[in-house]
Amino acid sequence: MTTNAYHYRALKELEAICAHQGFAIKVSEVFGTSTLALIARDDRLPIYARDVELARGTVEELTNFLSGWHKAKEYLSILRLLDDKKLARAEQDYRNKILLATIKHGKGHNGK
């Protein structure tokens, strides 16, 4: 397999993992060099602003970050502290809090 094919496959795998876990990939310009970064996608991960880079690095580094993110969720699930329903409910409660604050105080209020 050529290097280009390897990189293409690795990037496609990273995109699939990101889609499953609520992230999107963007190009980041830091200190004059281009690198990849992960940001929250759509309305997933509501506590993060849409433009905040949650992780930055190569395809391999971001894949490792997402693997750790997944393992942390698994660990909390084993302890019965977290499951998909609890997480979805907490995220929706947070969205509702922001919406209520926006309605009360007008546009631009972040609910904090």
Buried (B, 14 or more C-beta within 10 A) or exposed (E): EEEEEEEEEBBEEBBEBBEEBBBBBEEBEEEEEEBBBBBBBEEEBBEBEEEEBBBBBEBEEBBEBBEEBEEEBEEBBEEEEBEEEEEEEEBEEBBEEBEEBBEEEEEEEEBE
